[in-house]
């Protein structure tokens, strides 16, 4: 039999040692800088403004009901960026350092997409006569997808870089998209359709400037140089990057070729051109000939409007009370 001392000694020998609690401290979450919020705001506003400007341009160089192919192309570009990131999550080693580069690519791609649409003469009604229109349409779609693809990459990278603040970043992204959409209202009457495309590129370049790190001096220099060129281009866009009308709608192309256009104005709804038709009669062209009306010079004497007596559109002027 064991003595009490031996039992006590055995208890001491087999008693487990007191464990020390392991205290773990989570690393503090990385927080986005103010410039990150500004960058995602500007890039979202840029692509939305570009998208809406293209709907107006497509209504002019094609037809109004085809303007909304831009919307589906934009959605495809954003979706394609998500698929790319899902398939190649580690394709870029240092993604954070490349955010400014992505924004700069968006700015250049916006101008490249517009140049392609204007200079590749896609004839939408001539697929059966000219099979090259299939290639031209593919070039259009390819060029249009690029800015939305890279914008999608940039936005996805920003959201994934700061998961603790992704909700706030996404909220700023939505605000930027809303601001870009509303910006069409004051911008397009001032800058025109082509100038609005350039303004969208300016917003993307400003996003690149916001997202550039202090040590990325080359990137900052390239972005500032591009901004200087774009700032000069905004008021001169119609002369440097003029529209090319791929569809012959009524007699509008003839009026353009004969230098009969007297004035041009853009609005969020349409492009309106005033042209000389013949003496004392002017044409009003809407969206490059999609619709047409006329203005008759009138001195106040009804006798000068006698030709209208034989025009069916003037019947409304004969309607009287009683």
URSULRA-V938298 format. One record per run of one state. SS is the DSSP state (A for helix, B for strand, O for the rest). FROM is the first residue (numbers start at 1). TO is the last residue. If there is no record, write none. Layout:
BEGIN
ss = {SS & SS}
from = {FROM & FROM}
to = {TO & TO}
END
This chain:
BEGIN
ss = {O & A & O & A & O & A & O & A & O & A & O & A & O & A & O & A & O & A & O & B & O & B & O & B & O & B & O & A & O & A & O}
from = {1 & 4 & 15 & 34 & 62 & 64 & 67 & 69 & 88 & 96 & 120 & 132 & 162 & 163 & 212 & 217 & 241 & 252 & 258 & 261 & 267 & 271 & 279 & 281 & 287 & 291 & 297 & 302 & 311 & 312 & 319}
to = {3 & 14 & 33 & 61 & 63 & 66 & 68 & 87 & 95 & 119 & 131 & 161 & 162 & 211 & 216 & 240 & 251 & 257 & 260 & 266 & 270 & 278 & 280 & 286 & 290 & 296 & 301 & 310 & 311 & 318 & 322}
END
